[in-house]
Amino acid sequence: MATDKARPKALVTGASAGIGEGFARRLAKRGYDLVLVARRRDRLDALAAELAVPCEIIDADLATDEGVAPIASRLRVGDIELLVNNAGFGTFGEFAKLPIERELMELDLNVRALFRLTHAALVPMVERRRGGIINVASGAAFQPIPYNATYAATKAFVLHLSEALHEEVKSYGVTVSCLCPGPVKTEFQEVAGITDSFMPSFAWEPVDSVVEAALSGLRAGRAIVTPGLVNMFTTASSRMAPRFFVRRMAGAMFRSQGFGGNS
């Protein structure tokens, strides 16, 4: 993506595991220097030691203003060619019975942090008329999901914001792309408290395939990337089917996993 002779530099949030770690490994192979961001410094240090490229490590909790501020400042320096907003988590259960503090943390990380970092990155990218941002959303962004209400709502925000910004900045030579993967086997499931049986085995996508699809989509200037045939079918179906049907089916699926009560 870079036109300078210097090596391009990418900043990846949530780089300590899962999709974020996958981005770090793939970008290192593509010749990027990296800025790796996550809460767990030990994991970032271990990852950086494995990668044969210069890595800048920033341990930060992006669910807090104190954690986001230095990352936003780092992006405003203007040497980041690619921002991957990957940090996020999900919660499952009846909204009224979930701890509100955890739901607010989910909003702060999935929405507020991504919102601020996207803005901080776009200012210098637009000025120099090049750069790219991959905002990691989810197939959940296309539908309301009972018992996963907050997560789906945050990812819908990410999708809509990314699509709008894609149109705003493309004339400046900047690409904003929204990655909407289906189920991917990462720590996400453990944090959310769900098991692999949540979806059939054929529906799961490997991290490497998801990352490669995202980078290929960005290179092609695509606003939305939905990797995997099952995921593409599911997201397309959810957009064409009546909304009452989509939310009832989603609710029934999550109730079958024990997240719902007698509703």
C-alpha positions in Angstrom: 0.0 0.0 0.0 2.9 2.4 0.7 4.5 4.4 -2.0 7.5 5.5 0.1 10.7 3.6 0.0 10.4 3.1 3.7 8.8 -0.1 5.0 5.0 0.4 5.6 3.8 0.3 9.2 0.6 -1.2 10.6 -1.1 -0.8 14.0 -3.1 -3.8 15.2 -5.3 -3.6 18.3 -6.2 -6.8 20.1 -3.0 -8.3 18.8 -2.3 -10.7 21.6 -4.6 -13.5 20.4 -7.1 -14.7 17.7 -7.8 -12.6 14.7 -5.5 -9.7 15.9 -2.6 -12.1 16.3 -3.4 -13.5 12.8 -3.2 -10.0 11.3 0.1 -9.4 13.0 1.7 -12.6 11.7 0.4 -12.1 8.1 1.4 -8.4 7.9 4.9 -9.3 9.2 5.2 -11.7 6.3 4.1 -9.0 3.9 6.9 -6.7 5.1 5.2 -4.4 7.5 6.7 -3.0 10.6 4.2 -3.4 13.4 2.7 -1.5 16.4 1.0 -4.1 18.5 -1.7 -3.1 21.0 -3.4 -5.2 23.7 -3.8 -5.4 27.5 -1.5 -8.4 27.9 2.1 -7.2 27.6 3.6 -10.6 28.1 1.8 -12.0 25.1 2.7 -9.1 22.9 6.3 -9.5 23.9 6.2 -13.2 23.1 4.6 -12.5 19.7 7.1 -9.8 18.8 10.0 -12.1 19.6 8.6 -14.5 17.0 8.2 -12.0 14.2 11.2 -11.1 12.1 10.2 -7.4 11.8 10.5 -4.4 14.1 7.6 -4.3 16.6 6.5 -1.4 18.8 4.6 -2.7 21.8 1.9 -0.7 23.6 0.0 -2.4 26.4 -3.3 -0.6 26.9 -6.9 -1.2 28.0 -8.9 0.2 25.2 -12.1 0.0 27.2 -10.8 3.1 29.2 -10.1 6.6 28.1 -6.7 6.3 29.6 -5.9 3.3 27.4 -7.3 4.9 24.2 -5.6 8.3 24.5 -2.0 7.2 23.9 -3.0 5.0 20.9 -4.9 7.9 19.4 -1.8 10.1 19.8 0.4 7.4 18.3 -1.9 7.3 15.2 -1.9 11.0 14.8 1.9 10.9 14.3 1.0 10.0 10.7 3.3 7.1 9.9 0.7 4.3 10.1 -0.3 3.0 6.7 -2.8 0.5 8.0 -4.9 0.4 11.1 -6.6 -2.8 12.1 -9.3 -2.1 14.7 -9.7 -5.7 16.0 -10.1 -5.4 19.8 -13.5 -6.3 21.1 -15.5 -8.9 23.0 -19.1 -10.1 23.3 -21.6 -11.0 26.0 -24.4 -13.5 26.0 -27.6 -13.8 28.1 -30.8 -11.9 28.8 -29.9 -8.2 28.7 -31.9 -7.3 31.8 -30.0 -9.9 33.8 -26.5 -9.0 32.6 -24.2 -6.8 34.8 -24.6 -3.3 33.3 -20.9 -2.5 34.0 -19.8 -5.3 31.7 -22.2 -4.1 29.0 -20.9 -0.6 29.2 -17.3 -1.9 29.0 -18.4 -3.7 25.8 -19.7 -0.5 24.3 -16.6 1.4 25.3 -14.3 -1.2 23.7 -16.3 -2.2 20.6 -17.6 1.2 19.7 -16.0 4.1 21.5 -12.4 3.0 21.2 -12.8 2.0 17.5 -14.6 5.3 16.8 -11.8 7.4 18.3 -8.9 5.4 16.8 -10.5 5.5 13.3 -10.8 9.3 13.5 -7.2 9.6 14.8 -5.9 7.5 11.9 -8.0 9.1 9.2 -6.8 12.7 9.8 -3.2 12.0 8.6 -4.2 9.4 6.1 -6.5 11.9 4.3 -3.8 14.6 4.5 -1.2 12.4 2.8 -3.9 10.8 0.5 -3.2 7.2 1.2 -3.8 4.6 3.9 -6.2 1.9 4.9 -8.3 0.9 7.9 -9.8 -2.5 8.6 -12.6 -2.4 11.2 -13.4 -5.8 12.5 -17.2 -6.3 12.9 -19.0 -9.6 12.6 -21.7 -11.4 10.7 -23.8 -10.4 13.7 -23.7 -6.8 12.4 -26.4 -7.6 9.8 -29.2 -8.6 12.3 -30.6 -8.1 15.7 -29.7 -11.0 18.0 -31.7 -11.7 21.2 -29.4 -12.8 24.0 -26.5 -11.3 22.2 -28.1 -7.9 21.9 -25.3 -5.6 22.9 -22.6 -7.3 20.8 -24.8 -7.3 17.7 -25.7 -3.7 18.2 -22.0 -2.6 18.6 -21.1 -4.5 15.4 -24.0 -2.9 13.5 -22.5 0.5 14.5 -19.1 -0.6 13.2 -20.5 -1.8 9.9 -22.6 1.4 9.3 -19.8 3.7 10.3 -17.2 1.9 8.1 -19.5 1.9 5.1 -20.2 5.6 5.4 -16.5 6.5 5.9 -15.6 4.2 3.0 -17.5 6.6 0.7 -16.2 9.7 2.4 -12.5 9.0 2.0 -12.1 6.9 -1.1 -11.5 10.0 -3.2 -8.5 10.8 -1.0 -6.9 7.4 -1.9 -7.8 6.0 1.6 -9.8 2.8 2.0 -12.0 1.9 5.0 -13.1 -1.7 4.9 -15.3 -3.6 7.4 -14.5 -7.2 8.1 -17.6 -9.3 9.0 -16.5 -12.8 9.8 -18.7 -15.7 10.8 -17.7 -17.9 13.7 -13.9 -18.1 14.1 -12.2 -20.4 16.7 -10.5 -17.9 19.0 -10.5 -16.8 22.7 -13.7 -14.9 21.9 -15.9 -18.0 22.6 -14.2 -18.6 25.9 -14.6 -15.0 27.0 -18.2 -15.0 25.9 -19.0 -18.3 27.6 -20.0 -20.3 24.6 -18.8 -23.7 23.2 -17.8 -24.9 19.8 -21.2 -26.7 19.5 -22.7 -23.3 19.1 -22.4 -23.7 15.4 -21.8 -26.7 13.1 -18.2 -27.6 12.4 -18.5 -26.6 8.7 -19.5 -23.1 9.6 -16.2 -22.2 11.4 -13.5 -20.3 9.5 -9.8 -20.5 10.3 -8.1 -17.3 11.4 -5.6 -17.3 8.5 -8.4 -17.4 5.9 -10.3 -14.6 7.6 -7.2 -12.4 7.7 -6.3 -13.1 4.1 -9.8 -12.3 3.0 -9.7 -9.0 4.8 -6.4 -8.0 3.4 -7.4 -9.0 -0.1 -10.7 -7.1 0.3 -8.9 -4.0 1.4 -6.5 -4.2 -1.5 -9.5 -4.5 -3.9 -11.1 -1.4 -2.3 -14.1 -3.3 -0.9 -16.3 -1.7 1.8 -17.4 -5.0 3.3 -15.7 -8.3 3.5 -17.7 -11.4 4.5 -15.3 -14.4 4.4 -16.5 -17.9 4.0 -19.4 -19.3 1.8 -21.5 -20.2 4.9 -21.1 -16.7 6.3 -21.8 -15.1 3.0 -25.1 -17.1 2.7 -26.1 -16.4 6.3 -25.5 -12.6 6.0 -27.3 -12.4 2.6 -30.2 -14.4 4.0 -30.5 -12.2 7.0 -30.8 -9.1 4.9 -33.4 -10.6 2.6 -35.6 -12.3 5.1 -38.3 -10.4 7.1 -36.9 -8.9 10.2 -39.4 -10.6 12.5 -38.3 -14.0 11.2 -34.6 -13.1 11.5 -34.8 -12.1 15.2 -37.0 -15.0 16.1 -34.7 -17.5 14.5 -31.6 -15.9 16.2 -33.4 -15.9 19.5 -34.4 -19.5 19.2 -30.8 -20.5 18.3 -29.4 -18.8 21.4 -32.1 -20.1 23.7 -31.1 -23.6 22.5 -27.6 -22.8 23.9 -29.1 -22.1 27.3 -28.8 -18.3 27.2 -32.5 -17.5 27.4 -35.1 -18.0 30.1 -38.8 -18.4 29.6 -39.2 -15.6 27.1 
